[in-house]
Amino acid sequence: MQKKRKAVYNPEADRRWREKNKEHRRYLTDRSSSRRFIRDKATEEDLQELEAMIAERREKLENMS
């Protein structure tokens, strides 16, 4: 039976990925921040405003395709 390889943290590979994927990394960070805000801090007023913004964005995306 083969031994499983252990995962080894490679900070250099991490740095290279971050450099090559700046936009994707920014997208992931923004998405996480948005979710955290909605889940933990948003008031009822915030949620209503966000729902309106989401509806606008969906409409815009539908018109693009």
N, C-alpha and C positions, 0 to 999 in steps of 0.2 A: 504494500500500500504506500502511495506517495505521501510525503509530508506536505502539509499546506504551507504556502509561503506566508510569512507575516507581513502585514502592511507596514511600510516604513515611511515616515513623513519626510518629504523632500522639499525643503523650503525653496530651493532653486527652481524646481519644476513649478511650484506654486507661483513664484514671481514671474516666470515666463508665461504661464497661462494668463495671469492678470494683465500683463503687458499686451498680449495678443488679443485679449477679449475685453477691452475696456468698456465698450458699449453694452455688451451682454452683462458684464458685472454690474454696471450702473443700473441696468434694467432690473436685475435680481435684487439689488439693494433697495431700489425704490419700491418694488413690489412688496418686499418684506416690511418696509416701513409703513406702507399704506395698510397692509393687513393688520399690523400691530396696532396702529392708530384706531382702526375701525373696531377691532376686538377689545381694546383695553381703555381707550380714552374718549372716543366719540360720544357726543351728547345727542339727544334726539334731533336737535336742530342741525347738527353736523350731518347726521345720517340722512335727513331730508335733502339737504343740499347735495350730498354725494349721490343720492338716487337721481336727482335732476341732472347732474353732470354725467352720470353713467348713461342715462337715456340719450342725452345729446351726443355722447361719444359713439354709442351704438348706431345712431342715425347717420352720423358722419361716416362710420365704417361701412355701413350698408350702401351708401351713396358712392363710395370709392370702388366697390366691386361691381 
